[in-house]
Amino acid sequence: MASEIHQGMVVENKMDDYEKIDQYNLKKIEQLAGHYKEILNLVGEDPTREGLEKTPERVAKAMQFLTHGYDLDPAAILESARFKEDYKQMVIVKDIEIYSMCEHHMLPFVGKAHVAYIPRDYIVGLSKVPRVVDAYARRLQVQERLTTQIKECMQKTLNPLGVAVVIEAHHYCMMMRGIQKQNSVTTTSDFTGAFLTEKTRAEFIHLLGSNLH
């Protein structure tokens, strides 16, 4: 794994412009690690023992990665691969893996997003749709807001005839604490334009359930 250091940043696994980048701010790592060391003390652990000696730094890096969506511009991701095309049928990218952090307890919620749009004048490179999902998911979130943010970004940037977003997720704040229900799934949806009509929305839902691959 290649690493580079420039202007106080450590960049690992660098890919192209908007791809997953492990980008660590050295000053923030030091500050976060100090807080996590204190947390270990407060929960009754010894942060100097062998197994925990480097844990504060590891957690600091993990937290920077888990929230790196704040440093991404989802609209710019779409604009980087927007192409003029006379295609006005439904485009669906489904089963997009989601890993996010609930802002209420800072515990994970994980699941899948299904995103569809009907082009008006432009299509977008297919890989950019999951990147937009990831850019919003890698922040402190609630599932409802995440659903709407993806929809609004797609609609505003591409100006399609309509956008549909459905997210299904398991929330660890429900599984590991609180109600402790292991099998519940939360589903959220949001639609614009053509997807507000019953026929188009029904086609979308039907295609989500179809095992075409």
N, C-alpha and C positions, 0 to 999 in steps of 0.2 A: 504494500500500500504506500503510494507516494505521498509525501508531506512537503508543504512549502510554508515558510514563515515570511510574512511581509506586513509591515506596519502594525505589529502587535496581533496579527491574526495567524492562526495555524489552519491551513486548508488541506483536508485529506479527501481522497477519492474524488478529485475534481473531474467533472464530466463536461457537458456543454453548458450553454448559457443559463438554463433554468433548472437543470437537473439536480438530483439530490446531492448536496454538498455538505460534508461534515466541516463546518466552518467554526472554529473556536476562537473566541476573543480571549486572549491570555489574561487580561486584567479581570474580565468577568469570571473566568475560571477560578482565579485566585480568590475573588470575593465570594463567589458561590461556595467554593470548597470550605472556606472558613465558616460559613453558616451551617453547612451540612455537618461539619465536625462538631459544632456546638449542638446540633440536633442529636447526634449520636450520644453525646454526653447526657443530654436531657432525657433520652429514652432508657438510660441506664447501661449503655455500652461503653467499652473502652476503645476509643478511636486510635489508640497507639498499638493495639495488638495486631499481629501479623495479618490476619484476614481482613482487617478494616483499615490498615494503614494508608492505602491508596484509594479507599472507597470515596471519600469526599471529592477528590478530583474526578474520579470516574462518574459519579453522580452529576457533578457540575457539567461535564461534557455531555452526558446523556440529556440533561435538561436543556442545554443549548440546542442539541439536535432536535429534541421533541418539540421545540418551539421555534424552529428556524423558519416557519412560515411567515413570521413577522417581517422577515427580510426579503420576501418575494413579492413581486407585483403580478397578481394573477392576470390582469388585463394585458400586460406586456407579454406574458406567456402566450396568450391567444393571438395577439397581434403579430408575434414573431413567425407564425405559420398560418396566416390567413390568405386564402386563395380565391380568386374570382372563379365561379363555376355555376353553370346553369343547371342546378340540381335542386329540386324542391320536394324531395321525399324525406321520410323520417330517417335520421341517423341516430343510432343508439350505441352507446358504450356502456356495457353493463358489467356487473361484478367487479367494480373497482374497489380494491381493498382500502379500508380506512383504518387508520390508527390515530386516535386523537386523545386529548386530555380534558376531562370534565373540569370546568372552571370552579365548580362548587367544592369539590374535594380533592382535586388534582389527582384523580385516579383515571385509568384509561377507559375509553370506550372504543370498541372495535367492531367492524362490520363491513358492509359493502354499500357502495353508491351505484345508482343506475342513472345515467344522464342521457337525455335525448334532445335533439333539436331538429327543426325543419328549416333548412337554409332559405334565405331570401336571395341574396346575391353572393354570399361567401360561404365556403366551407373552411374547416380548420384541420390541421394535421391531427390525426387521431390520438397521438400520444400526448397532445397538449391538454386534452380533457382530463385525464387522470392527474396531470401535473397541476392543473387548476384545483382539482379536488384536494390534492396533497397540500398545496399552498395554504388553503384555508384550514385544513384539518390539523396541520402542524402548528396550532396555536391553542391557547386555552379557550375551550369552546363549550357551547351547548348544541345538541344535535339540531334543534329547531333553527338556530341562527346559521349553522353550517349549511343546512339545506337551502336556505334563502340566499345566502351569499353566493353560492355556486350558481344558482338560477340567475341572480341579478347580474353577475359578471358575464355569463354567457349571453344574456339578452342585450346588455348595454354594449358589449364589445363587438358582437357579430351581427346584431340587429336581425335575428332570424324571424321566421313567421311564428315561432313558438319554441319554448323550452320546457322540459319536464325533468324534475329531479326527485328521485326516491332514495331514501337512505334507510337501511335496516342495521341495527347495532345492538350489541350486548354492552351493558354499562356495569363496570366493576364496582361502582359505588352502590349498586343494587345487589351485586353478587357477593362481595367480600365484606360488606358492612350493612348497617341499616336493615332493610327487609330481608336480605340474604336469599333472594330468589334466583336460582341458577339458570333457569330456562326461559326467562322472559325476554322478548325481543321488542325493541322500540322501533316503530316505523314512522317516518315523517315524509311528507311530499310537498312539492310546490310546483305550480304550473303558470305559464304565460301564454298569451296568444292562442294559437290553434289548439293547444292542449287543454284549453278551457272548455272546448266543445266535447260532448259526450262521446261522439264517434271516434275522434282522434285519440282521446285519452284511453278509450277502451282498446284501441289497436295497440297503443303503447303497453298497457298492462298485459294484454295477451302475448305480445312479443317477449316481455320480461319472463313470462312463465313458460315460453317455448324452448325446448332443448334443441335448438337449431344446429349446435355444434357437437 
